């Protein structure tokens, strides 16, 4: 399975996520597009700077997604994960 992580302030329906997922799926990969909290359509819920310090939550979610297909190798495809400084 390939887990796709969108970029800063992105969303899983961004063109680059959808096109990458489609290409991978057409090449027989299972695809999981992960949406970070307070990004994309829920960006307005955040009143200040976004800190993805909920790493434990993200790790648990990604581990659960990776465990959906036991016996298969998992990959992570991430975009612009450095954030804005």
Backbone bond lengths (Angstrom), bond angles and torsions (degrees), N, CA, C in turn:
res aa  C-N    CA-C-N  psi(-1)  N-CA   C-N-CA  omega(-1)  CA-C   N-CA-C  phi
1 X - - - 1.442 - - 1.526 108.80 -
2 X 1.313 115.52 143.50 1.462 121.21 174.50 1.523 107.53 -110.25
3 X 1.336 115.85 123.04 1.457 121.88 177.19 1.523 106.99 -98.14
4 X 1.328 116.35 122.58 1.464 121.68 -178.02 1.528 109.20 -101.45
5 X 1.341 115.99 124.73 1.460 123.02 177.46 1.525 108.54 -108.38
6 X 1.326 117.01 122.38 1.467 120.50 -178.42 1.521 111.32 -73.08
7 X 1.313 116.55 168.37 1.461 122.49 -179.88 1.519 112.63 -81.18
8 X 1.324 115.15 -179.89 1.452 123.29 -178.74 1.524 110.59 -55.57
9 X 1.306 117.19 129.89 1.457 124.89 -177.41 1.523 112.41 58.35
10 X 1.313 116.61 17.22 1.454 120.93 -179.80 1.514 111.78 -85.02
11 X 1.316 114.82 -170.34 1.454 122.68 179.56 1.531 106.88 -155.01
12 X 1.308 116.76 153.32 1.464 119.80 -175.59 1.525 113.00 -66.83
13 X 1.328 117.37 -15.20 1.467 119.15 177.07 1.528 111.94 -90.77
14 X 1.343 117.74 6.55 1.466 121.01 174.81 1.524 109.47 -60.26
15 X 1.302 115.92 146.93 1.461 120.96 -176.41 1.516 112.05 -53.04
16 X 1.331 117.75 -44.32 1.466 119.65 -177.36 1.528 112.09 -64.87
17 X 1.332 117.95 -33.09 1.469 120.54 177.27 1.524 111.39 -73.02
18 X 1.320 115.88 -44.10 1.465 120.44 -178.83 1.521 110.83 -65.51
19 X 1.332 116.94 -46.35 1.475 119.90 -178.12 1.524 111.65 -66.62
20 X 1.334 116.92 -39.77 1.462 120.04 177.52 1.523 109.89 -64.43
21 X 1.326 116.47 -46.25 1.459 120.58 178.68 1.515 112.46 -60.37
22 X 1.322 116.59 -41.58 1.464 121.26 178.96 1.524 111.26 -63.36
23 X 1.314 116.34 -44.66 1.469 120.45 179.71 1.529 110.56 -62.87
24 X 1.315 116.55 -44.40 1.469 120.42 178.66 1.528 110.99 -63.81
25 X 1.332 116.62 -44.31 1.461 120.75 -179.46 1.532 110.88 -61.72
26 X 1.335 116.20 -42.22 1.476 119.99 178.31 1.523 112.02 -66.11
27 X 1.339 116.64 -17.06 1.463 121.00 176.64 1.530 111.27 -104.24
28 X 1.332 115.67 27.34 1.473 124.46 170.43 1.526 115.31 72.36
29 X 1.321 118.17 22.78 1.467 121.16 173.49 1.523 109.12 -95.92
30 X 1.323 116.49 145.81 1.459 120.93 167.49 1.524 106.06 -81.38
31 X 1.323 116.99 143.10 1.465 121.26 -174.39 1.528 109.76 -128.36
32 X 1.334 115.50 136.34 1.456 122.37 175.26 1.521 106.70 -129.20
33 X 1.340 117.73 115.71 1.461 121.59 177.61 1.520 108.53 -96.81
34 X 1.337 116.59 120.30 1.465 123.45 -174.05 1.520 110.62 -100.94
35 X 1.340 116.47 127.40 1.451 122.43 177.47 1.526 109.64 -100.95
36 X 1.330 117.63 123.12 1.451 121.51 177.07 1.537 110.55 -74.05
37 X 1.319 115.37 150.02 1.464 120.95 177.47 1.538 109.89 -60.68
38 X 1.312 116.39 141.82 1.469 124.91 177.32 1.529 113.82 63.73
39 X 1.301 117.71 22.83 1.461 121.48 175.28 1.520 108.40 -114.75
40 X 1.317 115.66 166.12 1.457 120.08 176.05 1.508 112.51 63.60
41 X 1.331 116.64 -129.23 1.467 120.89 -174.24 1.530 112.91 -69.19
42 X 1.339 118.33 -13.00 1.461 120.96 179.46 1.531 111.96 -105.39
43 X 1.301 117.29 12.92 1.465 121.98 -178.68 1.525 111.21 -58.30
44 X 1.328 117.19 -32.15 1.468 121.85 -177.80 1.536 112.63 -66.11
45 X 1.328 118.27 -17.97 1.467 121.67 -179.51 1.521 112.66 -71.60
46 X 1.321 116.62 -16.39 1.454 120.87 -177.28 1.524 109.56 -94.62
47 X 1.327 116.94 124.96 1.467 121.06 -179.00 1.517 114.07 -91.06
48 X 1.314 118.17 -11.73 1.459 120.90 -176.90 1.505 110.76 -136.08
49 X 1.330 114.92 -153.82 1.451 119.87 176.93 1.521 110.03 -66.54
50 X 1.302 115.66 146.94 1.457 120.10 178.54 1.517 108.46 -93.72
51 X 1.312 115.88 122.47 1.448 121.52 174.73 1.519 107.25 -117.24
52 X 1.283 116.90 117.87 1.461 119.19 176.88 1.524 108.63 -85.58
53 X 1.332 113.80 58.51 1.458 119.10 178.14 1.511 111.10 -86.95
54 X 1.303 116.92 0.63 1.459 121.05 176.34 1.524 107.94 -81.76
55 X 1.328 115.16 45.73 1.466 119.41 -175.25 1.514 112.20 -61.13
56 X 1.316 116.85 -33.65 1.467 119.29 179.21 1.528 109.84 -63.20
57 X 1.320 116.32 -42.50 1.465 121.13 177.84 1.528 110.71 -62.50
58 X 1.321 116.09 -44.74 1.474 120.53 179.59 1.524 109.45 -63.93
59 X 1.327 116.92 -45.63 1.462 120.65 -178.98 1.530 110.83 -60.52
60 X 1.320 117.20 -45.21 1.463 120.41 179.25 1.525 111.31 -62.15
61 X 1.323 116.41 -41.53 1.467 120.38 -179.99 1.523 111.30 -65.12
62 X 1.338 115.92 -44.86 1.465 119.39 -179.60 1.531 111.11 -67.92
63 X 1.325 116.71 -36.82 1.469 120.13 177.25 1.523 110.47 -63.67
64 X 1.316 115.95 -40.40 1.469 119.99 178.16 1.526 110.73 -64.95
65 X 1.322 116.67 -43.04 1.468 120.17 178.20 1.527 110.49 -62.32
66 X 1.331 116.21 -44.10 1.472 120.33 -179.32 1.520 111.29 -63.63
67 X 1.327 117.24 -30.95 1.454 120.89 -179.24 1.517 114.35 -78.96
68 X 1.327 116.92 -4.19 1.462 120.58 -178.61 1.521 112.27 -65.16
69 X 1.305 116.31 -30.27 1.465 120.62 -179.17 1.521 108.68 -122.05
70 X 1.292 116.38 79.54 1.465 120.75 179.43 1.524 110.87 -59.91
71 X 1.324 115.14 142.72 1.454 119.99 176.84 1.512 114.61 89.46
72 X 1.324 117.18 -1.82 1.461 120.47 178.94 1.529 109.35 -113.68
73 X 1.308 115.71 149.09 1.462 120.50 177.93 1.525 109.10 -75.34
74 X 1.336 116.58 140.21 1.457 121.91 179.41 1.521 110.28 -108.20
75 X 1.336 114.56 147.77 1.459 122.26 177.88 1.516 107.87 -132.19
76 X 1.331 116.46 151.51 1.471 121.34 174.50 1.512 108.23 -119.51
77 X 1.341 114.98 131.18 1.458 123.10 178.23 1.526 106.68 -118.11
78 X 1.333 117.98 111.22 1.457 120.55 -176.32 1.513 112.28 -120.53
79 X 1.325 115.31 150.74 1.458 122.52 -177.84 1.516 110.69 -123.61
80 X 1.306 117.89 133.28 1.460 123.64 170.06 1.530 111.53 46.39
81 X 1.314 117.15 52.66 1.463 120.19 -174.44 1.524 112.82 -86.50
82 X 1.328 117.65 4.24 1.462 121.01 -179.01 1.500 113.64 -79.88
83 X 1.313 117.81 -20.77 1.456 121.75 -179.95 1.513 112.92 78.26
84 X 1.307 115.56 -174.50 1.453 122.41 -178.74 1.517 109.27 -107.06
85 X 1.315 116.29 132.56 1.461 120.31 179.90 1.516 108.52 -112.08
